[in-house]
Amino acid sequence: MGSTDYEKPHPVLCIIFWLIDTADLVFDWWFFRDVFTTTHTLKDLITLFILIFCIVGTITYVVETVNYCLERWDPDTVSAVVVWVEDVPQMVLSLLATLYIGEVTTIQQVKLAVVAINFVTLVIVLLRECCCGQGEKVCTRAFIILATLIELGIAIAIVVIEYA
């Protein structure tokens, strides 16, 4: 089932990724609050899906945080699942909300910055691993970076919509 023979990430990286994950969770819920107060209803499909993915994000945040401590599964695999199951759908919903509401909220702007920081951090980690001969992790990290690149593309689309 799980194994503890995975190489433990550097403590500084753990702290950086935990801070990014925590900020992501807080901003997801804050974004839901902003959209909910703008639409004033949960009957709206976009608002409902944002709520659902906030709940999914909370669950995946707990799983990922506990996994950092217990090391039951490969942290990169867990991160890849989290990014594709929660982060990418949340960004798509953010884009849809922008199109629906017609404006970018302050929290969306902050979330876009978090996505950019996450992307840069992941690229630096991947380049470091490629240079240090840890090629077996490169494939999983590349899968994570692809998802984060999609998020970044959506973030750029949101900015373009706002300022076009």
Phi, psi and chi 1 to 4 in degrees:
 res  aa     phi    psi   chi1   chi2   chi3   chi4
   1 MET       -  -72.1  176.1  136.2  152.5      -
   2 GLY  -120.1  161.7      -      -      -      -
   3 SER  -144.2  151.2  176.5      -      -      -
   4 THR  -108.0   19.2   58.7      -      -      -
   5 ASP   -90.5   16.2   58.5  -11.8      -      -
   6 TYR   -81.3  145.0  -58.7  110.4      -      -
   7 GLU   -68.9  125.7 -178.2  179.6  -35.7      -
   8 LYS   -71.0  129.3 -168.4  161.2 -178.6   98.9
   9 PRO   -66.3  157.5   -2.6    7.6      -      -
  10 HIS   -58.6  138.2 -168.0  -80.7      -      -
  11 PRO   -55.6  -35.4  -23.3   30.2      -      -
  12 VAL   -64.5  -42.2  172.6      -      -      -
  13 LEU   -62.6  -40.9  -80.9  178.5      -      -
  14 CYS   -58.5  -44.3  -71.7      -      -      -
  15 ILE   -65.8  -44.0  -68.7  169.3      -      -
  16 ILE   -60.6  -49.2  -70.1  170.3      -      -
  17 PHE   -67.9  -33.7  -76.5  120.7      -      -
  18 TRP   -65.6  -41.4  179.5   78.2      -      -
  19 LEU   -63.3  -42.8  -72.5  171.8      -      -
  20 ILE   -63.5  -45.1  -70.0  170.2      -      -
  21 ASP   -61.9  -41.6  -70.1  -15.3      -      -
  22 THR   -65.4  -44.9  -58.2      -      -      -
  23 ALA   -60.9  -42.4      -      -      -      -
  24 ASP   -58.2  -45.5 -179.5   54.7      -      -
  25 LEU   -62.9  -48.0  177.4   68.9      -      -
  26 VAL   -61.5  -44.9  169.0      -      -      -
  27 PHE   -68.4  -34.1  -65.0  141.9      -      -
  28 ASP   -60.4  -47.0  -74.7  -12.1      -      -
  29 TRP   -68.4  -37.2  -80.4  103.4      -      -
  30 TRP   -65.3  -40.3 -166.5   -7.0      -      -
  31 PHE   -62.2  -43.3  176.0   61.8      -      -
  32 PHE   -57.3  -45.7  165.7   73.9      -      -
  33 ARG   -59.8  -43.9 -177.1 -163.8   59.3  107.9
  34 ASP   -61.8  -46.0  -78.2   -2.7      -      -
  35 VAL   -66.9  -41.9  171.7      -      -      -
  36 PHE   -62.6  -42.3 -178.4   71.2      -      -
  37 THR   -72.2  -23.6   56.4      -      -      -
  38 THR   -77.4  -42.4  -58.6      -      -      -
  39 THR   -89.4  -19.7   60.3      -      -      -
  40 HIS    60.1   22.3  -58.3  -65.6      -      -
  41 THR  -158.8  150.5  179.6      -      -      -
  42 LEU   -94.5   -3.8  -89.8  178.2      -      -
  43 LYS   -68.7  -24.6  -67.0  176.9 -173.4  171.0
  44 ASP   -67.1  128.2  177.4   55.9      -      -
  45 LEU   -60.4  -41.1 -161.0   55.9      -      -
  46 ILE   -62.6  -46.1  -67.3  172.1      -      -
  47 THR   -61.3  -41.8  -52.0      -      -      -
  48 LEU   -62.5  -44.5  178.7   62.0      -      -
  49 PHE   -67.8  -34.8  -84.1  109.9      -      -
  50 ILE   -62.4  -42.9  -67.9  170.9      -      -
  51 LEU   -61.0  -45.9  173.5   61.3      -      -
  52 ILE   -59.1  -45.2  -70.4  167.9      -      -
  53 PHE   -75.4  -21.0  -79.8   99.5      -      -
  54 CYS   -66.8  -41.1  -79.4      -      -      -
  55 ILE   -65.8  -45.7  -66.6  167.2      -      -
  56 VAL   -58.7  -42.8  168.7      -      -      -
  57 GLY   -62.7  -37.7      -      -      -      -
  58 THR   -65.3  -42.9  -58.3      -      -      -
  59 ILE   -64.6  -46.4  -66.7  166.6      -      -
  60 THR   -67.3  -32.6   58.7      -      -      -
  61 TYR   -61.9  -45.5  171.8   82.5      -      -
  62 VAL   -63.4  -45.6  170.3      -      -      -
  63 VAL   -60.9  -45.5  168.2      -      -      -
  64 GLU   -65.9  -41.6 -164.2  168.6   23.4      -
  65 THR   -65.9  -44.6  -57.9      -      -      -
  66 VAL   -63.8  -38.3  167.9      -      -      -
  67 ASN   -64.9  -34.9 -169.3   58.0      -      -
  68 TYR   -58.1  -38.5  -80.1  139.6      -      -
  69 CYS   -79.9  -45.1  -60.7      -      -      -
  70 LEU   -91.4  -20.4  -60.6  179.9      -      -
  71 GLU    52.1   48.9  -62.7  179.4   27.7      -
  72 ARG   -75.6  -36.0  -59.4  -88.9  -54.7  159.0
  73 TRP  -129.0  163.2  -56.1  -73.1      -      -
  74 ASP   -59.1  121.1  176.3   29.5      -      -
  75 PRO   -58.1  -34.1  -19.6   27.6      -      -
  76 ASP   -67.3  -39.4  -71.8  -25.7      -      -
  77 THR   -65.4  -43.3  -57.2      -      -      -
  78 VAL   -61.7  -44.6  172.4      -      -      -
  79 SER   -62.1  -40.2  -68.8      -      -      -
  80 ALA   -61.9  -43.8      -      -      -      -
  81 VAL   -62.3  -45.3  169.3      -      -      -
  82 VAL   -60.9  -45.5  168.3      -      -      -
  83 VAL   -62.0  -44.9  168.3      -      -      -
  84 TRP   -77.2  -30.1  -76.9  101.4      -      -
  85 VAL   -87.8  -29.7  167.8      -      -      -
  86 GLU  -120.1  -51.4 -171.7  -91.0  -30.3      -
  87 ASP   -67.1  -48.3  -70.4  -22.2      -      -
  88 VAL   -63.2  -48.1  170.9      -      -      -
  89 PRO   -59.0  -37.1  -25.2   33.6      -      -
  90 GLN   -63.2  -39.2 -136.3   16.3  -44.9      -
  91 MET   -69.6  -38.0  -74.7  -57.0  -67.5      -
  92 VAL   -61.3  -43.5  170.1      -      -      -
  93 LEU   -64.4  -35.0  -70.0  167.4      -      -
  94 SER   -64.0  -41.7 -177.7      -      -      -
  95 LEU   -63.2  -45.9  176.2   61.7      -      -
  96 LEU   -62.0  -40.6  -67.8  173.6      -      -
  97 ALA   -64.0  -38.4      -      -      -      -
  98 THR   -62.5  -43.7  -59.2      -      -      -
  99 LEU   -65.5  -38.2  -67.0  170.3      -      -
 100 TYR   -73.4  -47.8  179.0   72.6      -      -
 101 ILE   -81.3  -32.3  -64.8  168.9      -      -
 102 GLY    91.6    7.8      -      -      -      -
 103 GLU  -151.4  159.3   66.8  179.3   75.0      -
 104 VAL   -99.1  124.8  176.1      -      -      -
 105 THR   -77.4  162.7   65.6      -      -      -
 106 THR   -59.0  -40.8  -57.7      -      -      -
 107 ILE   -65.6  -34.7 -164.4   59.8      -      -
 108 GLN   -63.6  -39.7  -79.7  177.6  -69.8      -
 109 GLN   -62.8  -41.4  -67.1  172.6   -9.7      -
 110 VAL   -66.4  -42.6  173.6      -      -      -
 111 LYS   -61.1  -38.4  171.8   88.4  176.6 -173.1
 112 LEU   -62.0  -39.2  -58.3  178.4      -      -
 113 ALA   -64.9  -40.0      -      -      -      -
 114 VAL   -62.8  -41.6  170.1      -      -      -
 115 VAL   -61.0  -43.0  167.6      -      -      -
 116 ALA   -64.5  -42.7      -      -      -      -
 117 ILE   -63.2  -43.8  -69.6  167.0      -      -
 118 ASN   -60.0  -44.1 -168.9   30.2      -      -
 119 PHE   -61.2  -48.8  179.3   73.9      -      -
 120 VAL   -61.4  -42.9  169.2      -      -      -
 121 THR   -61.1  -44.9  -54.9      -      -      -
 122 LEU   -64.1  -40.0  -75.0  168.9      -      -
 123 VAL   -64.1  -42.9  167.7      -      -      -
 124 ILE   -61.2  -44.9  -70.3  169.3      -      -
 125 VAL   -62.3  -44.4  168.6      -      -      -
 126 LEU   -62.7  -44.0 -178.3   65.2      -      -
 127 LEU   -63.8  -39.7  -70.8  173.5      -      -
 128 ARG   -61.7  -43.6 -178.4 -175.1  140.0  -59.0
 129 GLU   -67.1  -38.0  -72.2  174.5   -4.6      -
 130 CYS   -63.6  -40.4  -74.4      -      -      -
 131 CYS   -73.1  -25.7  -66.2      -      -      -
 132 CYS   -97.3   10.1  -64.7      -      -      -
 133 GLY    73.5   27.6      -      -      -      -
 134 GLN  -100.6   54.7  -62.9  173.8  -29.1      -
 135 GLY   -62.3  -25.3      -      -      -      -
 136 GLU   -65.6  -22.7   69.2  -81.5   -5.0      -
 137 LYS   -91.0  -14.8  -65.6  178.8  114.7 -173.3
 138 VAL   -61.1  -40.6  171.2      -      -      -
 139 CYS   -62.1  -46.7 -168.5      -      -      -
 140 THR   -65.9  -44.1  -54.2      -      -      -
 141 ARG   -63.5  -37.6  -73.9  -81.8  166.1   87.7
 142 ALA   -62.2  -37.1      -      -      -      -
 143 PHE   -64.2  -39.0 -167.5   58.9      -      -
 144 ILE   -67.4  -43.5  -64.6  169.3      -      -
 145 ILE   -64.9  -36.9  -72.4  176.6      -      -
 146 LEU   -58.8  -45.8  174.8   62.4      -      -
 147 ALA   -63.2  -41.9      -      -      -      -
 148 THR   -68.4  -33.2  -51.3      -      -      -
 149 LEU   -65.4  -39.5 -173.6   59.4      -      -
 150 ILE   -62.0  -44.3  -69.7  169.6      -      -
 151 GLU   -58.6  -44.2  -75.2 -175.7  -79.3      -
 152 LEU   -63.2  -40.4 -168.2   59.1      -      -
 153 GLY   -61.7  -41.9      -      -      -      -
 154 ILE   -65.5  -40.2  -66.4  169.4      -      -
 155 ALA   -60.5  -42.5      -      -      -      -
 156 ILE   -64.5  -40.1  -68.5  168.2      -      -
 157 ALA   -60.8  -40.2      -      -      -      -
 158 ILE   -63.1  -43.1  -69.3  169.8      -      -
 159 VAL   -64.1  -42.9  169.7      -      -      -
 160 VAL   -61.2  -42.8  167.8      -      -      -
 161 ILE   -60.7  -43.2  -71.2  167.8      -      -
 162 GLU   -64.4  -41.7  173.6   67.4   12.0      -
 163 TYR  -103.4    7.6  -63.2  105.8      -      -
 164 ALA   -83.3      -      -      -      -      -
